Amino acid sequence: KRLVPLFLGISLLLSACGREDLSALRPQGPVAEGQFGLIKLAISIMVGVMIVVFGIAAYVLIRFRRKPGQNEVPKQVEGSFKLEVLWTAIPLVLVLILAVPTVQKVFAFGEDYSKDKNAVKVNVTSHLFWWEFSYPDYGVTTAQDLIIPTGKKIALQLRTADVLHSFWVPSLAGKTDTNTDGTVNKAWLEASKEGVYLGKCAELCGPSHAFMEFKVKAVSDESFKKWIEAMKAPAVLPEDPAVAEVFKSQCLTCHAVGDQGGPAAPNLTGIGSRESVASILLNEGASGKPGDRKPVKDNLVEWLEDPQAVKPGNKMPAPKDLGLTDDQIEAIAQYLADYKLSY
Ligand code: CUA
């Protein structure tokens, strides 16, 4: 009976794996499929070992149990060459069956496709607590939403701007660390079909580690090209000159839109069409169900009113501390929410 709460707890934990866009058990591309294959292989071997060991243990317990009236000490066995060889050889074979494909896959998943003409190159840079994606072949940089074409290899080069983070999109690929010693990790992923796949930082990195999420949005090749064009278009600034002035002097010192602004903070080009803003929690309504999303503008207002309340420890100064009024915050949130890209 004591085990019942334990089992309930475990099933509750595992039930969180049910999200299709965040499950390594529902792979949506070749890398994740390979990883799922390894998971299945390891689990099959483990289950097989368990069945055999428990089976033998149960058989021995029943077959050789002490019967009524049986008082003599049974025959004592000390050492058996045959048995020793057997129970050394079997695990060795099992470990080899597991190790050979695992090592093969580890190298295959770390393959560098950046020289492949059909691959799309993306430089991933992790920051406390957001992700930067730049496309060196197109001169485009974005944040939080990694837009990719389906059916193509995306050649990733991963770095960090500060501490150790780890890039993980359970249903597509990962985990791959972004190292602090300057080394660049290489990985690749591919989405078989269009969709939005949730990504997470998989290395404890600070107070907002849990909110350090991102999305991979796989679109058709045609849409991808349109998105690149839209990203390269001249920046759209707030129509109201007073709002534009505040935006330029306060926001664009760190953020960028189009060809204006700086690289220190997430690029805001087309932020109105992103899947989520600031963090996943913001974008899920009270029910916590994906899809039950608040409008982007409401998220932005919540974020701008008090960034530390949303992502503790993040580097964004509170706009109010910079002297922005509620009306200005509202106007900037509206402008950003309306800044959409068509693709
Ligand atoms: Cu970044 Cu955890």
Residues whose N, C-alpha, C, O or C-beta is under 5 A from the ligand:
A	BS01	CUA	L164 H165 C201 A202 E203 L204 C205 H209 M212
